Amino acid sequence: MLCMCLRALVFSLTRMATIASFIVVTRPDIVTESRTWMCLICGWIYDEAVGDSDHGIAPGTAWADIPLNWACPECGARKEDFEMVQV
Ligand SMILES: [Zn+2]
């Protein structure tokens, strides 16, 4: 029981560290039209300006234009598991 609670705590701390490191590297002084999305499972970032060339997504592809069968390259999560990150 206690072991499970500690494991959950470590997991959430790890996730928070991932998000915090992303915020640090994001430069808020640069405003662009493109938006950034983050995988809730593993923290992988999709930047519309960069795309995902390894998986046939061209730079500048809007999130809405990504096919529904696309999955996160890191953990395989589906599009519905992603969440937009405000930049
Ligand atoms: Zn992922």
PDB file of the backbone (N, CA, C, O) and the ligand in Angstrom, with CONECT records:
HET     ZN  A 101       1
ATOM      1  N   MET A   1       0.854  -1.209   0.000  1.00  0.00           N
ATOM      2  CA  MET A   1       0.000   0.000   0.000  1.00  0.00           C
ATOM      3  C   MET A   1       0.878   1.243   0.000  1.00  0.00           C
ATOM      4  O   MET A   1       0.774   2.092  -0.885  1.00  0.00           O
ATOM      5  N   LEU A   2       1.740   1.337   1.001  1.00  0.00           N
ATOM      6  CA  LEU A   2       2.641   2.485   1.073  1.00  0.00           C
ATOM      7  C   LEU A   2       3.556   2.523  -0.142  1.00  0.00           C
ATOM      8  O   LEU A   2       3.842   3.586  -0.692  1.00  0.00           O
ATOM      9  N   CYS A   3       4.002   1.353  -0.543  1.00  0.00           N
ATOM     10  CA  CYS A   3       4.876   1.263  -1.708  1.00  0.00           C
ATOM     11  C   CYS A   3       4.192   1.830  -2.937  1.00  0.00           C
ATOM     12  O   CYS A   3       4.812   2.550  -3.720  1.00  0.00           O
ATOM     13  N   MET A   4       2.922   1.511  -3.111  1.00  0.00           N
ATOM     14  CA  MET A   4       2.181   2.003  -4.273  1.00  0.00           C
ATOM     15  C   MET A   4       2.093   3.522  -4.252  1.00  0.00           C
ATOM     16  O   MET A   4       2.238   4.169  -5.289  1.00  0.00           O
ATOM     17  N   CYS A   5       1.852   4.098  -3.061  1.00  0.00           N
ATOM     18  CA  CYS A   5       1.733   5.552  -2.940  1.00  0.00           C
ATOM     19  C   CYS A   5       3.050   6.229  -3.304  1.00  0.00           C
ATOM     20  O   CYS A   5       3.059   7.249  -3.993  1.00  0.00           O
ATOM     21  N   LEU A   6       4.150   5.666  -2.846  1.00  0.00           N
ATOM     22  CA  LEU A   6       5.458   6.245  -3.148  1.00  0.00           C
ATOM     23  C   LEU A   6       5.739   6.181  -4.642  1.00  0.00           C
ATOM     24  O   LEU A   6       6.287   7.115  -5.229  1.00  0.00           O
ATOM     25  N   ARG A   7       5.354   5.071  -5.242  1.00  0.00           N
ATOM     26  CA  ARG A   7       5.587   4.917  -6.669  1.00  0.00           C
ATOM     27  C   ARG A   7       4.800   5.968  -7.464  1.00  0.00           C
ATOM     28  O   ARG A   7       5.309   6.543  -8.426  1.00  0.00           O
ATOM     29  N   ALA A   8       3.555   6.206  -7.047  1.00  0.00           N
ATOM     30  CA  ALA A   8       2.721   7.215  -7.710  1.00  0.00           C
ATOM     31  C   ALA A   8       3.323   8.601  -7.522  1.00  0.00           C
ATOM     32  O   ALA A   8       3.298   9.426  -8.435  1.00  0.00           O
ATOM     33  N   LEU A   9       3.860   8.851  -6.340  1.00  0.00           N
ATOM     34  CA  LEU A   9       4.462  10.152  -6.061  1.00  0.00           C
ATOM     35  C   LEU A   9       5.686  10.383  -6.940  1.00  0.00           C
ATOM     36  O   LEU A   9       5.846  11.456  -7.521  1.00  0.00           O
ATOM     37  N   VAL A  10       6.536   9.386  -7.035  1.00  0.00           N
ATOM     38  CA  VAL A  10       7.736   9.504  -7.868  1.00  0.00           C
ATOM     39  C   VAL A  10       7.343   9.730  -9.317  1.00  0.00           C
ATOM     40  O   VAL A  10       7.959  10.531 -10.020  1.00  0.00           O
ATOM     41  N   PHE A  11       6.303   9.011  -9.764  1.00  0.00           N
ATOM     42  CA  PHE A  11       5.854   9.157 -11.145  1.00  0.00           C
ATOM     43  C   PHE A  11       5.390  10.583 -11.411  1.00  0.00           C
ATOM     44  O   PHE A  11       5.757  11.166 -12.431  1.00  0.00           O
ATOM     45  N   SER A  12       4.592  11.155 -10.515  1.00  0.00           N
ATOM     46  CA  SER A  12       4.080  12.499 -10.751  1.00  0.00           C
ATOM     47  C   SER A  12       5.202  13.533 -10.663  1.00  0.00           C
ATOM     48  O   SER A  12       5.178  14.534 -11.379  1.00  0.00           O
ATOM     49  N   LEU A  13       6.178  13.299  -9.797  1.00  0.00           N
ATOM     50  CA  LEU A  13       7.317  14.218  -9.709  1.00  0.00           C
ATOM     51  C   LEU A  13       8.133  14.183 -10.999  1.00  0.00           C
ATOM     52  O   LEU A  13       8.604  15.217 -11.473  1.00  0.00           O
ATOM     53  N   THR A  14       8.295  12.996 -11.556  1.00  0.00           N
ATOM     54  CA  THR A  14       9.030  12.863 -12.808  1.00  0.00           C
ATOM     55  C   THR A  14       8.322  13.618 -13.921  1.00  0.00           C
ATOM     56  O   THR A  14       8.946  14.308 -14.728  1.00  0.00           O
ATOM     57  N   ARG A  15       7.004  13.470 -13.944  1.00  0.00           N
ATOM     58  CA  ARG A  15       6.231  14.178 -14.973  1.00  0.00           C
ATOM     59  C   ARG A  15       6.347  15.683 -14.799  1.00  0.00           C
ATOM     60  O   ARG A  15       6.496  16.409 -15.782  1.00  0.00           O
ATOM     61  N   MET A  16       6.280  16.159 -13.569  1.00  0.00           N
ATOM     62  CA  MET A  16       6.397  17.596 -13.314  1.00  0.00           C
ATOM     63  C   MET A  16       7.756  18.107 -13.759  1.00  0.00           C
ATOM     64  O   MET A  16       7.857  19.205 -14.306  1.00  0.00           O
ATOM     65  N   ALA A  17       8.803  17.324 -13.530  1.00  0.00           N
ATOM     66  CA  ALA A  17      10.144  17.725 -13.941  1.00  0.00           C
ATOM     67  C   ALA A  17      10.224  17.839 -15.450  1.00  0.00           C
ATOM     68  O   ALA A  17      10.879  18.740 -15.974  1.00  0.00           O
ATOM     69  N   THR A  18       9.557  16.924 -16.160  1.00  0.00           N
ATOM     70  CA  THR A  18       9.541  16.972 -17.618  1.00  0.00           C
ATOM     71  C   THR A  18       8.879  18.251 -18.097  1.00  0.00           C
ATOM     72  O   THR A  18       9.388  18.935 -18.985  1.00  0.00           O
ATOM     73  N   ILE A  19       7.733  18.567 -17.495  1.00  0.00           N
ATOM     74  CA  ILE A  19       7.005  19.774 -17.894  1.00  0.00           C
ATOM     75  C   ILE A  19       7.817  21.015 -17.555  1.00  0.00           C
ATOM     76  O   ILE A  19       7.887  21.945 -18.358  1.00  0.00           O
ATOM     77  N   ALA A  20       8.430  21.040 -16.376  1.00  0.00           N
ATOM     78  CA  ALA A  20       9.208  22.196 -15.948  1.00  0.00           C
ATOM     79  C   ALA A  20      10.382  22.437 -16.882  1.00  0.00           C
ATOM     80  O   ALA A  20      10.679  23.583 -17.220  1.00  0.00           O
ATOM     81  N   SER A  21      11.052  21.370 -17.301  1.00  0.00           N
ATOM     82  CA  SER A  21      12.199  21.543 -18.185  1.00  0.00           C
ATOM     83  C   SER A  21      11.753  22.070 -19.540  1.00  0.00           C
ATOM     84  O   SER A  21      12.477  22.822 -20.191  1.00  0.00           O
ATOM     85  N   PHE A  22      10.554  21.670 -19.961  1.00  0.00           N
ATOM     86  CA  PHE A  22      10.035  22.200 -21.223  1.00  0.00           C
ATOM     87  C   PHE A  22       9.803  23.695 -21.100  1.00  0.00           C
ATOM     88  O   PHE A  22      10.154  24.449 -22.007  1.00  0.00           O
ATOM     89  N   ILE A  23       9.220  24.135 -19.999  1.00  0.00           N
ATOM     90  CA  ILE A  23       8.919  25.553 -19.811  1.00  0.00           C
ATOM     91  C   ILE A  23      10.213  26.369 -19.802  1.00  0.00           C
ATOM     92  O   ILE A  23      10.250  27.488 -20.314  1.00  0.00           O
ATOM     93  N   VAL A  24      11.267  25.805 -19.222  1.00  0.00           N
ATOM     94  CA  VAL A  24      12.535  26.526 -19.145  1.00  0.00           C
ATOM     95  C   VAL A  24      13.108  26.767 -20.537  1.00  0.00           C
ATOM     96  O   VAL A  24      13.615  27.851 -20.826  1.00  0.00           O
ATOM     97  N   VAL A  25      13.024  25.742 -21.406  1.00  0.00           N
ATOM     98  CA  VAL A  25      13.629  25.893 -22.730  1.00  0.00           C
ATOM     99  C   VAL A  25      12.745  26.689 -23.685  1.00  0.00           C
ATOM    100  O   VAL A  25      13.208  27.115 -24.743  1.00  0.00           O
ATOM    101  N   THR A  26      11.472  26.896 -23.324  1.00  0.00           N
ATOM    102  CA  THR A  26      10.577  27.689 -24.174  1.00  0.00           C
ATOM    103  C   THR A  26      10.872  29.169 -23.961  1.00  0.00           C
ATOM    104  O   THR A  26      10.960  29.651 -22.832  1.00  0.00           O
ATOM    105  N   ARG A  27      11.020  29.868 -25.071  1.00  0.00           N
ATOM    106  CA  ARG A  27      11.304  31.288 -24.970  1.00  0.00           C
ATOM    107  C   ARG A  27      10.007  32.080 -25.159  1.00  0.00           C
ATOM    108  O   ARG A  27       9.507  32.173 -26.280  1.00  0.00           O
ATOM    109  N   PRO A  28       9.466  32.641 -24.106  1.00  0.00           N
ATOM    110  CA  PRO A  28       8.171  33.331 -24.202  1.00  0.00           C
ATOM    111  C   PRO A  28       8.242  34.633 -24.981  1.00  0.00           C
ATOM    112  O   PRO A  28       7.206  35.197 -25.332  1.00  0.00           O
ATOM    113  N   ASP A  29       9.457  35.126 -25.261  1.00  0.00           N
ATOM    114  CA  ASP A  29       9.576  36.395 -25.991  1.00  0.00           C
ATOM    115  C   ASP A  29       9.323  36.218 -27.487  1.00  0.00           C
ATOM    116  O   ASP A  29       9.151  37.201 -28.208  1.00  0.00           O
ATOM    117  N   ILE A  30       9.301  34.975 -27.953  1.00  0.00           N
ATOM    118  CA  ILE A  30       9.062  34.726 -29.368  1.00  0.00           C
ATOM    119  C   ILE A  30       7.611  34.274 -29.560  1.00  0.00           C
ATOM    120  O   ILE A  30       7.200  33.224 -29.064  1.00  0.00           O
ATOM    121  N   VAL A  31       6.858  35.081 -30.282  1.00  0.00           N
ATOM    122  CA  VAL A  31       5.445  34.757 -30.504  1.00  0.00           C
ATOM    123  C   VAL A  31       5.279  34.286 -31.938  1.00  0.00           C
ATOM    124  O   VAL A  31       5.641  34.994 -32.877  1.00  0.00           O
ATOM    125  N   THR A  32       4.732  33.095 -32.103  1.00  0.00           N
ATOM    126  CA  THR A  32       4.522  32.561 -33.440  1.00  0.00           C
ATOM    127  C   THR A  32       3.061  32.160 -33.610  1.00  0.00           C
ATOM    128  O   THR A  32       2.310  32.051 -32.641  1.00  0.00           O
ATOM    129  N   GLU A  33       2.682  31.946 -34.853  1.00  0.00           N
ATOM    130  CA  GLU A  33       1.321  31.513 -35.147  1.00  0.00           C
ATOM    131  C   GLU A  33       1.141  30.030 -34.843  1.00  0.00           C
ATOM    132  O   GLU A  33       0.037  29.576 -34.542  1.00  0.00           O
ATOM    133  N   SER A  34       2.221  29.296 -34.923  1.00  0.00           N
ATOM    134  CA  SER A  34       2.106  27.856 -34.719  1.00  0.00           C
ATOM    135  C   SER A  34       1.907  27.532 -33.244  1.00  0.00           C
ATOM    136  O   SER A  34       2.283  28.313 -32.370  1.00  0.00           O
ATOM    137  N   ARG A  35       1.326  26.399 -32.985  1.00  0.00           N
ATOM    138  CA  ARG A  35       1.074  25.985 -31.615  1.00  0.00           C
ATOM    139  C   ARG A  35       1.885  24.735 -31.290  1.00  0.00           C
ATOM    140  O   ARG A  35       2.356  24.027 -32.180  1.00  0.00           O
ATOM    141  N   THR A  36       2.031  24.487 -30.008  1.00  0.00           N
ATOM    142  CA  THR A  36       2.813  23.356 -29.530  1.00  0.00           C
ATOM    143  C   THR A  36       1.915  22.431 -28.722  1.00  0.00           C
ATOM    144  O   THR A  36       1.084  22.880 -27.932  1.00  0.00           O
ATOM    145  N   TRP A  37       2.095  21.150 -28.933  1.00  0.00           N
ATOM    146  CA  TRP A  37       1.284  20.152 -28.244  1.00  0.00           C
ATOM    147  C   TRP A  37       2.212  19.210 -27.489  1.00  0.00           C
ATOM    148  O   TRP A  37       3.332  18.946 -27.927  1.00  0.00           O
ATOM    149  N   MET A  38       1.743  18.708 -26.361  1.00  0.00           N
ATOM    150  CA  MET A  38       2.569  17.809 -25.568  1.00  0.00           C
ATOM    151  C   MET A  38       1.824  16.515 -25.268  1.00  0.00           C
ATOM    152  O   MET A  38       0.645  16.530 -24.917  1.00  0.00           O
ATOM    153  N   CYS A  39       2.519  15.408 -25.410  1.00  0.00           N
ATOM    154  CA  CYS A  39       1.962  14.097 -25.082  1.00  0.00           C
ATOM    155  C   CYS A  39       1.811  13.969 -23.565  1.00  0.00           C
ATOM    156  O   CYS A  39       2.773  14.151 -22.819  1.00  0.00           O
ATOM    157  N   LEU A  40       0.605  13.657 -23.125  1.00  0.00           N
ATOM    158  CA  LEU A  40       0.368  13.525 -21.683  1.00  0.00           C
ATOM    159  C   LEU A  40       1.036  12.299 -21.093  1.00  0.00           C
ATOM    160  O   LEU A  40       1.252  12.227 -19.883  1.00  0.00           O
ATOM    161  N   ILE A  41       1.366  11.333 -21.942  1.00  0.00           N
ATOM    162  CA  ILE A  41       1.928  10.084 -21.450  1.00  0.00           C
ATOM    163  C   ILE A  41       3.428  10.215 -21.200  1.00  0.00           C
ATOM    164  O   ILE A  41       3.921   9.835 -20.138  1.00  0.00           O
ATOM    165  N   CYS A  42       4.152  10.753 -22.182  1.00  0.00           N
ATOM    166  CA  CYS A  42       5.610  10.742 -22.079  1.00  0.00           C
ATOM    167  C   CYS A  42       6.239  12.129 -22.161  1.00  0.00           C
ATOM    168  O   CYS A  42       7.444  12.263 -21.948  1.00  0.00           O
ATOM    169  N   GLY A  43       5.464  13.153 -22.460  1.00  0.00           N
ATOM    170  CA  GLY A  43       6.019  14.497 -22.505  1.00  0.00           C
ATOM    171  C   GLY A  43       6.624  14.883 -23.838  1.00  0.00           C
ATOM    172  O   GLY A  43       7.227  15.951 -23.949  1.00  0.00           O
ATOM    173  N   TRP A  44       6.482  14.048 -24.852  1.00  0.00           N
ATOM    174  CA  TRP A  44       6.998  14.358 -26.181  1.00  0.00           C
ATOM    175  C   TRP A  44       6.264  15.580 -26.732  1.00  0.00           C
ATOM    176  O   TRP A  44       5.053  15.725 -26.561  1.00  0.00           O
ATOM    177  N   ILE A  45       7.021  16.452 -27.394  1.00  0.00           N
ATOM    178  CA  ILE A  45       6.460  17.711 -27.868  1.00  0.00           C
ATOM    179  C   ILE A  45       6.244  17.682 -29.378  1.00  0.00           C
ATOM    180  O   ILE A  45       7.135  17.284 -30.129  1.00  0.00           O
ATOM    181  N   TYR A  46       5.075  18.097 -29.816  1.00  0.00           N
ATOM    182  CA  TYR A  46       4.847  18.325 -31.233  1.00  0.00           C
ATOM    183  C   TYR A  46       4.723  19.824 -31.465  1.00  0.00           C
ATOM    184  O   TYR A  46       3.839  20.483 -30.919  1.00  0.00           O
ATOM    185  N   ASP A  47       5.631  20.350 -32.289  1.00  0.00           N
ATOM    186  CA  ASP A  47       5.608  21.758 -32.654  1.00  0.00           C
ATOM    187  C   ASP A  47       5.124  21.853 -34.091  1.00  0.00           C
ATOM    188  O   ASP A  47       5.727  21.277 -34.997  1.00  0.00           O
ATOM    189  N   GLU A  48       4.027  22.584 -34.298  1.00  0.00           N
ATOM    190  CA  GLU A  48       3.447  22.680 -35.644  1.00  0.00           C
ATOM    191  C   GLU A  48       4.440  23.267 -36.649  1.00  0.00           C
ATOM    192  O   GLU A  48       4.404  22.921 -37.830  1.00  0.00           O
ATOM    193  N   ALA A  49       5.314  24.142 -36.191  1.00  0.00           N
ATOM    194  CA  ALA A  49       6.287  24.755 -37.098  1.00  0.00           C
ATOM    195  C   ALA A  49       7.359  23.752 -37.532  1.00  0.00           C
ATOM    196  O   ALA A  49       7.942  23.891 -38.607  1.00  0.00           O
ATOM    197  N   VAL A  50       7.614  22.754 -36.707  1.00  0.00           N
ATOM    198  CA  VAL A  50       8.667  21.769 -36.976  1.00  0.00           C
ATOM    199  C   VAL A  50       8.109  20.532 -37.663  1.00  0.00           C
ATOM    200  O   VAL A  50       8.764  19.938 -38.520  1.00  0.00           O
ATOM    201  N   GLY A  51       6.901  20.150 -37.284  1.00  0.00           N
ATOM    202  CA  GLY A  51       6.288  18.938 -37.826  1.00  0.00           C
ATOM    203  C   GLY A  51       6.946  17.695 -37.261  1.00  0.00           C
ATOM    204  O   GLY A  51       7.607  17.747 -36.224  1.00  0.00           O
ATOM    205  N   ASP A  52       6.761  16.573 -37.947  1.00  0.00           N
ATOM    206  CA  ASP A  52       7.338  15.298 -37.520  1.00  0.00           C
ATOM    207  C   ASP A  52       7.788  14.570 -38.780  1.00  0.00           C
ATOM    208  O   ASP A  52       7.153  13.625 -39.248  1.00  0.00           O
ATOM    209  N   SER A  53       8.916  15.054 -39.309  1.00  0.00           N
ATOM    210  CA  SER A  53       9.367  14.577 -40.621  1.00  0.00           C
ATOM    211  C   SER A  53       9.671  13.080 -40.630  1.00  0.00           C
ATOM    212  O   SER A  53       9.594  12.436 -41.676  1.00  0.00           O
ATOM    213  N   ASP A  54      10.018  12.524 -39.463  1.00  0.00           N
ATOM    214  CA  ASP A  54      10.299  11.092 -39.388  1.00  0.00           C
ATOM    215  C   ASP A  54       9.057  10.247 -39.649  1.00  0.00           C
ATOM    216  O   ASP A  54       9.163   9.064 -39.971  1.00  0.00           O
ATOM    217  N   HIS A  55       7.884  10.853 -39.511  1.00  0.00           N
ATOM    218  CA  HIS A  55       6.639  10.106 -39.663  1.00  0.00           C
ATOM    219  C   HIS A  55       5.728  10.742 -40.708  1.00  0.00           C
ATOM    220  O   HIS A  55       4.508  10.589 -40.657  1.00  0.00           O
ATOM    221  N   GLY A  56       6.334  11.459 -41.658  1.00  0.00           N
ATOM    222  CA  GLY A  56       5.575  11.967 -42.798  1.00  0.00           C
ATOM    223  C   GLY A  56       4.758  13.206 -42.526  1.00  0.00           C
ATOM    224  O   GLY A  56       3.889  13.571 -43.318  1.00  0.00           O
ATOM    225  N   ILE A  57       5.036  13.868 -41.384  1.00  0.00           N
ATOM    226  CA  ILE A  57       4.323  15.107 -41.081  1.00  0.00           C
ATOM    227  C   ILE A  57       5.241  16.280 -41.445  1.00  0.00           C
ATOM    228  O   ILE A  57       6.282  16.479 -40.818  1.00  0.00           O
ATOM    229  N   ALA A  58       4.851  17.046 -42.454  1.00  0.00           N
ATOM    230  CA  ALA A  58       5.697  18.129 -42.939  1.00  0.00           C
ATOM    231  C   ALA A  58       5.711  19.303 -41.962  1.00  0.00           C
ATOM    232  O   ALA A  58       4.738  19.517 -41.239  1.00  0.00           O
ATOM    233  N   PRO A  59       6.814  20.069 -41.932  1.00  0.00           N
ATOM    234  CA  PRO A  59       6.855  21.285 -41.110  1.00  0.00           C
ATOM    235  C   PRO A  59       5.705  22.221 -41.471  1.00  0.00           C
ATOM    236  O   PRO A  59       5.388  22.389 -42.648  1.00  0.00           O
ATOM    237  N   GLY A  60       5.081  22.829 -40.464  1.00  0.00           N
ATOM    238  CA  GLY A  60       3.968  23.726 -40.708  1.00  0.00           C
ATOM    239  C   GLY A  60       2.617  23.030 -40.706  1.00  0.00           C
ATOM    240  O   GLY A  60       1.590  23.673 -40.923  1.00  0.00           O
ATOM    241  N   THR A  61       2.606  21.724 -40.464  1.00  0.00           N
ATOM    242  CA  THR A  61       1.340  20.989 -40.421  1.00  0.00           C
ATOM    243  C   THR A  61       0.593  21.305 -39.125  1.00  0.00           C
ATOM    244  O   THR A  61       1.103  21.079 -38.028  1.00  0.00           O
ATOM    245  N   ALA A  62      -0.616  21.828 -39.272  1.00  0.00           N
ATOM    246  CA  ALA A  62      -1.436  22.124 -38.094  1.00  0.00           C
ATOM    247  C   ALA A  62      -1.864  20.821 -37.429  1.00  0.00           C
ATOM    248  O   ALA A  62      -2.008  19.787 -38.082  1.00  0.00           O
ATOM    249  N   TRP A  63      -2.060  20.895 -36.141  1.00  0.00           N
ATOM    250  CA  TRP A  63      -2.466  19.706 -35.377  1.00  0.00           C
ATOM    251  C   TRP A  63      -3.751  19.102 -35.948  1.00  0.00           C
ATOM    252  O   TRP A  63      -3.906  17.882 -36.004  1.00  0.00           O
ATOM    253  N   ALA A  64      -4.665  19.973 -36.369  1.00  0.00           N
ATOM    254  CA  ALA A  64      -5.953  19.508 -36.890  1.00  0.00           C
ATOM    255  C   ALA A  64      -5.776  18.699 -38.173  1.00  0.00           C
ATOM    256  O   ALA A  64      -6.642  17.901 -38.531  1.00  0.00           O
ATOM    257  N   ASP A  65      -4.652  18.906 -38.865  1.00  0.00           N
ATOM    258  CA  ASP A  65      -4.436  18.225 -40.142  1.00  0.00           C
ATOM    259  C   ASP A  65      -3.706  16.894 -39.994  1.00  0.00           C
ATOM    260  O   ASP A  65      -3.539  16.167 -40.972  1.00  0.00           O
ATOM    261  N   ILE A  66      -3.274  16.574 -38.785  1.00  0.00           N
ATOM    262  CA  ILE A  66      -2.595  15.303 -38.564  1.00  0.00           C
ATOM    263  C   ILE A  66      -3.624  14.173 -38.575  1.00  0.00           C
ATOM    264  O   ILE A  66      -4.660  14.270 -37.918  1.00  0.00           O
ATOM    265  N   PRO A  67      -3.342  13.110 -39.315  1.00  0.00           N
ATOM    266  CA  PRO A  67      -4.313  12.012 -39.413  1.00  0.00           C
ATOM    267  C   PRO A  67      -4.597  11.363 -38.062  1.00  0.00           C
ATOM    268  O   PRO A  67      -3.741  11.336 -37.178  1.00  0.00           O
ATOM    269  N   LEU A  68      -5.805  10.845 -37.920  1.00  0.00           N
ATOM    270  CA  LEU A  68      -6.229  10.255 -36.640  1.00  0.00           C
ATOM    271  C   LEU A  68      -5.435   9.000 -36.296  1.00  0.00           C
ATOM    272  O   LEU A  68      -5.352   8.616 -35.129  1.00  0.00           O
ATOM    273  N   ASN A  69      -4.854   8.362 -37.303  1.00  0.00           N
ATOM    274  CA  ASN A  69      -4.103   7.131 -37.029  1.00  0.00           C
ATOM    275  C   ASN A  69      -2.648   7.406 -36.647  1.00  0.00           C
ATOM    276  O   ASN A  69      -1.873   6.480 -36.409  1.00  0.00           O
ATOM    277  N   TRP A  70      -2.291   8.683 -36.593  1.00  0.00           N
ATOM    278  CA  TRP A  70      -0.945   9.042 -36.148  1.00  0.00           C
ATOM    279  C   TRP A  70      -0.814   8.714 -34.665  1.00  0.00           C
ATOM    280  O   TRP A  70      -1.778   8.821 -33.907  1.00  0.00           O
ATOM    281  N   ALA A  71       0.407   8.307 -34.252  1.00  0.00           N
ATOM    282  CA  ALA A  71       0.643   8.000 -32.839  1.00  0.00           C
ATOM    283  C   ALA A  71       1.956   8.634 -32.397  1.00  0.00           C
ATOM    284  O   ALA A  71       2.853   8.869 -33.207  1.00  0.00           O
ATOM    285  N   CYS A  72       2.052   8.901 -31.116  1.00  0.00           N
ATOM    286  CA  CYS A  72       3.253   9.500 -30.543  1.00  0.00           C
ATOM    287  C   CYS A  72       4.477   8.629 -30.854  1.00  0.00           C
ATOM    288  O   CYS A  72       4.460   7.428 -30.584  1.00  0.00           O
ATOM    289  N   PRO A  73       5.536   9.221 -31.417  1.00  0.00           N
ATOM    290  CA  PRO A  73       6.728   8.446 -31.751  1.00  0.00           C
ATOM    291  C   PRO A  73       7.468   7.911 -30.541  1.00  0.00           C
ATOM    292  O   PRO A  73       8.249   6.967 -30.665  1.00  0.00           O
ATOM    293  N   GLU A  74       7.241   8.492 -29.375  1.00  0.00           N
ATOM    294  CA  GLU A  74       7.934   8.044 -28.166  1.00  0.00           C
ATOM    295  C   GLU A  74       7.218   6.885 -27.478  1.00  0.00           C
ATOM    296  O   GLU A  74       7.848   5.899 -27.095  1.00  0.00           O
ATOM    297  N   CYS A  75       5.899   7.009 -27.324  1.00  0.00           N
ATOM    298  CA  CYS A  75       5.190   6.030 -26.507  1.00  0.00           C
ATOM    299  C   CYS A  75       4.009   5.384 -27.226  1.00  0.00           C
ATOM    300  O   CYS A  75       3.381   4.474 -26.686  1.00  0.00           O
ATOM    301  N   GLY A  76       3.700   5.847 -28.445  1.00  0.00           N
ATOM    302  CA  GLY A  76       2.622   5.229 -29.203  1.00  0.00           C
ATOM    303  C   GLY A  76       1.235   5.708 -28.826  1.00  0.00           C
ATOM    304  O   GLY A  76       0.238   5.131 -29.261  1.00  0.00           O
ATOM    305  N   ALA A  77       1.159   6.767 -28.014  1.00  0.00           N
ATOM    306  CA  ALA A  77      -0.149   7.296 -27.629  1.00  0.00           C
ATOM    307  C   ALA A  77      -0.858   7.883 -28.849  1.00  0.00           C
ATOM    308  O   ALA A  77      -0.216   8.416 -29.754  1.00  0.00           O
ATOM    309  N   ARG A  78      -2.149   7.781 -28.864  1.00  0.00           N
ATOM    310  CA  ARG A  78      -2.930   8.319 -29.966  1.00  0.00           C
ATOM    311  C   ARG A  78      -3.094   9.831 -29.838  1.00  0.00           C
ATOM    312  O   ARG A  78      -2.793  10.436 -28.809  1.00  0.00           O
ATOM    313  N   LYS A  79      -3.581  10.404 -30.921  1.00  0.00           N
ATOM    314  CA  LYS A  79      -3.778  11.855 -30.979  1.00  0.00           C
ATOM    315  C   LYS A  79      -4.597  12.373 -29.795  1.00  0.00           C
ATOM    316  O   LYS A  79      -4.330  13.459 -29.280  1.00  0.00           O
ATOM    317  N   GLU A  80      -5.592  11.597 -29.365  1.00  0.00           N
ATOM    318  CA  GLU A  80      -6.473  12.036 -28.287  1.00  0.00           C
ATOM    319  C   GLU A  80      -5.768  12.117 -26.937  1.00  0.00           C
ATOM    320  O   GLU A  80      -6.304  12.696 -25.992  1.00  0.00           O
ATOM    321  N   ASP A  81      -4.566  11.540 -26.838  1.00  0.00           N
ATOM    322  CA  ASP A  81      -3.816  11.592 -25.586  1.00  0.00           C
ATOM    323  C   ASP A  81      -2.920  12.817 -25.498  1.00  0.00           C
ATOM    324  O   ASP A  81      -2.221  13.013 -24.504  1.00  0.00           O
ATOM    325  N   PHE A  82      -2.943  13.627 -26.524  1.00  0.00           N
ATOM    326  CA  PHE A  82      -2.136  14.846 -26.518  1.00  0.00           C
ATOM    327  C   PHE A  82      -2.927  16.027 -25.966  1.00  0.00           C
ATOM    328  O   PHE A  82      -4.158  16.044 -25.979  1.00  0.00           O
ATOM    329  N   GLU A  83      -2.200  16.980 -25.497  1.00  0.00           N
ATOM    330  CA  GLU A  83      -2.825  18.195 -24.972  1.00  0.00           C
ATOM    331  C   GLU A  83      -2.011  19.398 -25.413  1.00  0.00           C
ATOM    332  O   GLU A  83      -0.782  19.334 -25.456  1.00  0.00           O
ATOM    333  N   MET A  84      -2.683  20.492 -25.741  1.00  0.00           N
ATOM    334  CA  MET A  84      -1.984  21.669 -26.220  1.00  0.00           C
ATOM    335  C   MET A  84      -1.284  22.385 -25.074  1.00  0.00           C
ATOM    336  O   MET A  84      -1.820  22.519 -23.974  1.00  0.00           O
ATOM    337  N   VAL A  85      -0.064  22.844 -25.367  1.00  0.00           N
ATOM    338  CA  VAL A  85       0.695  23.616 -24.405  1.00  0.00           C
ATOM    339  C   VAL A  85       0.743  25.058 -24.888  1.00  0.00           C
ATOM    340  O   VAL A  85       1.134  25.329 -26.024  1.00  0.00           O
ATOM    341  N   GLN A  86       0.353  25.957 -24.040  1.00  0.00           N
ATOM    342  CA  GLN A  86       0.395  27.373 -24.400  1.00  0.00           C
ATOM    343  C   GLN A  86       1.828  27.867 -24.365  1.00  0.00           C
ATOM    344  O   GLN A  86       2.555  27.617 -23.404  1.00  0.00           O
ATOM    345  N   VAL A  87       2.231  28.568 -25.412  1.00  0.00           N
ATOM    346  CA  VAL A  87       3.590  29.109 -25.454  1.00  0.00           C
ATOM    347  C   VAL A  87       3.544  30.606 -25.671  1.00  0.00           C
ATOM    348  O   VAL A  87       4.589  31.253 -25.737  1.00  0.00           O
TER     349      VAL A  87
HETATM  350 ZN    ZN A 101       4.023   9.956 -25.955  1.00  0.00          ZN2+
END
